Amino acid sequence: MKIDPKQIQIIHIAKKQCGLSDVEYRDIIAGRTNGKKTSSSDLTYAEANAVINYFIKTLSFKIKEKYTAKERAAKKHCMRRWKEGRPANVYCLATHDQLNMVSALAGQIKWRVEDGFHHWMKKYMRINRITTDDEACKVIEGLKGMLANQEKIVNGEQ
């Protein structure tokens, strides 16, 4: 069976996280395939699993979750409320807690221009100000993503 694209992706992530050189990486693949193959794209499904298991067991590679459980739960709750559907003439206003969260997140982000938050809301959210709870949810999730991206750049992870 042919290798899955996700397996190739995991192998390359493991190579980067373990700090392997190209020669070491190809030696590991050759070792798992009895010297027959040196490229991840040439591997079969079973051989790719063997290489991934080697990274996990021998080199202590760990697959990192994109979101923590708390972030996943918050996003799921927000999207559920967004999709639950209300009658067309019913709007729920943004809560005080949501507006405080938006202010706190916007304050943590380093904007390139003085009025960056309002420009960002107009451009990406297509709103001038937050009025409904759905808009607040979308803005909060967008700001969380932007803040996480800025932290990655500052920490040199990209």
Protein Blocks (a to p, Z undefined) as FASTA:
>chain_A
ZZdfklmmmmmmmmmmnopafklmmmmmmmmnnomaccfklpcfklmmmmmmmmmmmnop
acddfbdfklmmmmmmmmmmmmnopafkbccdddfklmmmmmmmmmmpccfbfklmmmmm
mmmnopabdfbfmlmmmmmmmmmmmmmmmmmmmnopZZ
